[in-house]
Amino acid sequence: MKIFSNIGKTICNLILLLVFFFPFYWMLSTAFKTLGETMTFPPALFPANPQWENFLHVIEVIPFGHYLINSCITTIAVVVLQMFTTIPAAYAFSQYDFKGKPLLFGLTLITMMIPAQLVFMPLFILFSQFNMINTYASLILPFAGSAFGIFLLRQRFNQVPKELLEAARLDKASELKIIWKIFLPLSRPVLVTLALLTFIGKWNDYFWPLVLTTNDTVRTLPMGIVTMTNAESGTPYHLLMAGNVLISIPIIVIYLFAHKHIIKAFTYMGDK
């Protein structure tokens, strides 16, 4: 029975691996195909003759460098701003008792349930009134805070031993010093995880650049890749997939550097 159980677990793991890996493989495979190969039925799993020039064609068809710079500016700005806003908020919810704390924390969590499609119109009108459409501010400010980040860091800050906090206050350490010297070093895996999740979400964001931009001035890579449908006759699926592969490279590279912190963060929080 134990052998059959192990075989069943292995089969389930292989099925899950296939389900999660196959879409990425299909994107990568299509990126090396010709346009004709993307139209064949049944679809081919492997390109007959890998087209490496597809990636160069993407860079030539659209101002790839311009979109890349815009993506870097907006993504890095959002990650930095979220660190500056979520860390103090999480510290306050974790270490202070004040009137209305449960209500405020509950309202913070409720904001995670509100879809972006529900609030984009009021934000669009607001940014229009301040003449901020087609600006970096319109793509950055709506994401300056993160309810999920506050929740995640609060849970981690709650696990910091009270003795460390009391000893620091007896030594007359300021609140900023306590955060910087105690809470942040102990929460490094969670901070790295939060930064990576924020980076991925903003780097892949398509909806907000679509809503809050009307030209290429501050548009990011996801919007830029889609513009190839107007630059070619028909829909160049092979170029779209090549562009998506290029977009995925920074995420993969950052994950390779940060995956140990991510595993450590979720393992530690799971143990607690």
C-alpha positions as CSV (number, residue, x, y, z in Angstrom):
1,M,0.0,0.0,0.0
2,K,2.9,2.4,0.8
3,I,4.4,1.7,-2.7
4,F,1.1,2.5,-4.4
5,S,0.7,5.6,-2.3
6,N,4.1,6.8,-3.3
7,I,3.4,6.1,-6.9
8,G,0.1,8.0,-6.7
9,K,1.8,11.0,-5.1
10,T,4.5,11.0,-7.8
11,I,1.9,10.9,-10.6
12,C,-0.1,13.7,-9.0
13,N,3.1,15.8,-8.7
14,L,4.0,15.1,-12.3
15,I,0.5,16.2,-13.4
16,L,0.7,19.4,-11.4
17,L,4.2,20.1,-12.8
18,L,2.8,19.6,-16.3
19,V,-0.2,21.9,-15.7
20,F,2.0,24.7,-14.4
21,F,5.0,24.2,-16.7
22,F,3.2,23.6,-20.1
23,P,1.9,27.2,-20.6
24,F,5.4,28.5,-20.1
25,Y,6.8,25.9,-22.5
26,W,4.1,26.7,-25.1
27,M,5.0,30.4,-24.9
28,L,8.7,29.5,-25.3
29,S,8.1,27.1,-28.1
30,T,5.8,29.5,-30.0
31,A,8.5,32.3,-29.7
32,F,10.8,30.2,-31.9
33,K,8.2,29.4,-34.6
34,T,7.3,31.1,-37.8
35,L,3.9,32.7,-38.2
36,G,2.8,29.8,-40.4
37,E,3.7,27.3,-37.8
38,T,1.5,29.1,-35.2
39,M,-1.5,28.6,-37.5
40,T,-1.1,24.9,-38.2
41,F,-3.6,22.3,-36.8
42,P,-2.9,20.2,-34.9
43,P,-0.4,22.6,-33.4
44,A,3.2,21.5,-33.4
45,L,4.9,21.0,-30.0
46,F,8.3,21.8,-31.3
47,P,9.4,24.5,-33.9
48,A,10.7,22.8,-37.1
49,N,13.5,25.4,-37.5
50,P,14.0,27.7,-34.4
51,Q,13.7,31.4,-35.4
52,W,16.1,33.2,-33.1
53,E,15.6,36.3,-35.2
54,N,12.0,36.6,-33.7
55,F,13.5,38.3,-30.6
56,L,15.5,40.7,-32.7
57,H,12.4,41.5,-34.7
58,V,10.5,42.4,-31.5
59,I,13.2,44.9,-30.6
60,E,13.1,46.4,-34.1
61,V,9.3,46.6,-34.5
62,I,8.6,48.5,-31.3
63,P,10.7,51.0,-29.3
64,F,11.6,48.2,-26.9
65,G,14.3,50.2,-25.0
66,H,11.8,53.0,-24.3
67,Y,9.2,50.6,-22.9
68,L,11.8,48.8,-20.9
69,I,12.9,52.1,-19.2
70,N,9.3,53.0,-18.4
71,S,8.7,49.5,-16.9
72,C,11.9,49.8,-14.8
73,I,11.0,53.3,-13.5
74,T,7.4,52.4,-12.6
75,T,8.2,49.0,-11.1
76,I,11.1,50.1,-8.9
77,A,9.3,53.2,-7.8
78,V,6.3,51.1,-6.7
79,V,8.5,48.6,-4.8
80,V,10.3,51.3,-3.0
81,L,7.1,53.3,-2.1
82,Q,5.4,50.1,-0.8
83,M,8.4,49.4,1.5
84,F,8.2,53.0,2.9
85,T,4.4,52.8,3.5
86,T,3.8,49.2,4.5
87,I,6.6,48.8,7.0
88,P,5.5,51.7,9.3
89,A,1.9,50.7,9.0
90,A,2.6,47.0,9.8
91,Y,4.7,48.1,12.7
92,A,1.9,50.3,14.1
93,F,-0.7,47.6,13.7
94,S,1.6,45.1,15.4
95,Q,3.2,46.9,18.3
96,Y,0.7,49.7,19.2
97,D,-2.8,49.6,20.8
98,F,-4.9,52.6,19.8
99,K,-8.6,53.4,19.5
100,G,-10.2,52.0,16.4
101,K,-7.3,49.7,15.6
102,P,-9.4,46.6,14.8
103,L,-11.7,48.7,12.6
104,L,-8.8,50.3,10.7
105,F,-7.1,46.9,10.2
106,G,-10.4,45.4,9.0
107,L,-10.9,48.2,6.5
108,T,-7.3,47.6,5.3
109,L,-8.1,44.0,4.7
110,I,-11.3,44.8,2.9
111,T,-9.5,46.8,0.3
112,M,-7.9,43.6,-0.9
113,M,-11.4,42.4,-1.9
114,I,-12.0,45.4,-4.2
115,P,-11.1,44.7,-7.8
116,A,-9.1,47.3,-9.8
117,Q,-11.9,47.4,-12.4
118,L,-14.2,48.8,-9.8
119,V,-12.1,51.8,-8.8
120,F,-10.3,52.7,-12.1
121,M,-13.0,55.2,-13.2
122,P,-12.8,57.4,-10.1
123,L,-9.0,57.3,-10.2
124,F,-9.1,58.2,-13.9
125,I,-11.3,61.2,-13.3
126,L,-9.1,62.2,-10.4
127,F,-5.9,62.0,-12.4
128,S,-7.6,63.8,-15.3
129,Q,-8.5,66.7,-13.0
130,F,-4.9,67.1,-12.0
131,N,-3.6,66.7,-15.6
132,M,-1.7,63.5,-14.6
133,I,-2.8,61.2,-17.4
134,N,0.2,59.9,-19.4
135,T,2.5,60.5,-16.4
136,Y,4.6,58.2,-14.3
137,A,2.7,59.4,-11.2
138,S,-0.6,58.0,-12.6
139,L,1.1,54.5,-12.9
140,I,2.8,54.7,-9.5
141,L,0.7,56.4,-7.0
142,P,-2.3,54.0,-7.0
143,F,0.1,51.3,-5.9
144,A,2.1,53.3,-3.3
145,G,0.4,51.2,-0.5
146,S,-0.4,47.5,-0.2
147,A,-3.0,46.0,2.1
148,F,-1.5,42.6,1.5
149,G,2.0,43.9,2.4
150,I,0.7,45.4,5.6
151,F,-1.0,42.1,6.5
152,L,2.0,40.0,5.7
153,L,4.5,42.2,7.6
154,R,2.2,42.6,10.6
155,Q,2.0,38.8,10.9
156,R,5.8,38.6,10.8
157,F,6.3,41.5,13.3
158,N,3.9,39.8,15.7
159,Q,6.4,36.9,15.9
160,V,9.3,39.1,17.0
161,P,10.1,38.4,20.7
162,K,8.8,41.1,23.0
163,E,12.0,40.8,25.1
164,L,14.0,42.3,22.2
165,L,11.6,45.3,21.9
166,E,11.6,45.9,25.6
167,A,15.4,45.7,25.8
168,A,15.7,48.2,22.9
169,R,13.3,50.7,24.6
170,L,15.2,50.4,27.9
171,D,18.3,51.4,25.9
172,K,16.3,54.4,24.8
173,A,16.4,53.4,21.1
174,S,14.0,55.4,18.9
175,E,11.2,53.7,17.1
176,L,13.0,54.1,13.7
177,K,16.1,52.5,15.1
178,I,14.0,49.6,16.5
179,I,12.5,49.0,13.2
180,W,15.8,49.3,11.3
181,K,18.0,47.3,13.7
182,I,15.5,44.6,15.0
183,F,12.4,44.2,12.9
184,L,13.8,44.5,9.4
185,P,16.7,42.1,9.8
186,L,14.5,39.5,11.4
187,S,11.9,40.0,8.6
188,R,14.3,39.9,5.7
189,P,12.8,36.8,4.0
190,V,9.3,38.3,4.2
191,L,10.5,41.6,2.9
192,V,12.2,40.0,-0.1
193,T,9.1,37.9,-0.8
194,L,6.9,41.0,-0.6
195,A,9.2,43.0,-2.9
196,L,9.3,40.1,-5.4
197,L,5.5,39.7,-5.5
198,T,5.1,43.5,-5.9
199,F,7.7,43.5,-8.7
200,I,6.0,40.7,-10.6
201,G,2.6,42.3,-10.2
202,K,3.7,45.7,-11.4
203,W,6.1,44.4,-14.1
204,N,3.3,42.4,-15.7
205,D,0.6,45.0,-15.2
206,Y,-1.4,45.6,-18.3
207,F,-4.7,47.1,-17.1
208,W,-3.5,50.3,-15.5
209,P,-1.2,51.4,-18.4
210,L,-4.1,50.7,-20.7
211,V,-6.5,52.8,-18.7
212,L,-4.2,55.7,-17.7
213,T,-2.2,56.2,-20.9
214,T,-3.2,57.4,-24.3
215,N,0.2,57.4,-26.0
216,D,3.7,55.8,-25.7
217,T,5.2,58.4,-23.4
218,V,5.1,56.3,-20.3
219,R,3.7,53.0,-21.5
220,T,5.4,49.9,-20.2
221,L,6.5,46.7,-21.9
222,P,3.2,44.7,-21.6
223,M,1.4,47.5,-23.5
224,G,4.3,47.9,-25.9
225,I,4.2,44.2,-26.8
226,V,0.5,44.4,-27.6
227,T,1.1,47.3,-30.1
228,M,2.8,44.8,-32.4
229,T,-0.7,43.7,-33.5
230,N,-0.9,47.0,-35.2
231,A,2.6,47.0,-36.6
232,E,2.2,43.7,-38.5
233,S,-0.5,42.4,-40.8
234,G,-2.8,40.3,-38.7
235,T,-1.7,39.0,-35.3
236,P,2.0,38.0,-35.1
237,Y,1.6,35.3,-32.4
238,H,5.2,34.3,-32.7
239,L,6.4,37.8,-32.1
240,L,3.9,38.3,-29.2
241,M,5.3,35.2,-27.5
242,A,8.9,36.3,-28.2
243,G,8.1,39.6,-26.5
244,N,6.5,37.8,-23.6
245,V,9.6,35.7,-23.2
246,L,11.7,38.8,-23.1
247,I,9.4,40.3,-20.4
248,S,9.7,37.1,-18.3
249,I,13.5,37.2,-18.2
250,P,13.9,39.8,-15.4
251,I,11.3,38.0,-13.3
252,I,13.1,34.7,-13.7
253,V,16.5,36.2,-12.9
254,I,15.3,38.0,-9.8
255,Y,13.5,34.9,-8.6
256,L,16.7,32.8,-8.9
257,F,18.4,35.3,-6.6
258,A,15.5,35.5,-4.1
259,H,14.0,32.0,-4.1
260,K,15.9,31.0,-1.0
261,H,14.5,33.9,1.0
262,I,11.0,33.1,-0.3
263,I,11.2,29.5,0.8
264,K,12.6,30.5,4.1
265,A,9.8,33.1,4.6
266,F,7.0,30.7,4.0
267,T,8.7,27.8,5.8
268,Y,9.2,30.0,8.9
269,M,5.7,31.4,8.9
270,G,4.3,27.9,8.4
271,D,6.2,26.5,11.4
272,K,5.0,29.4,13.5
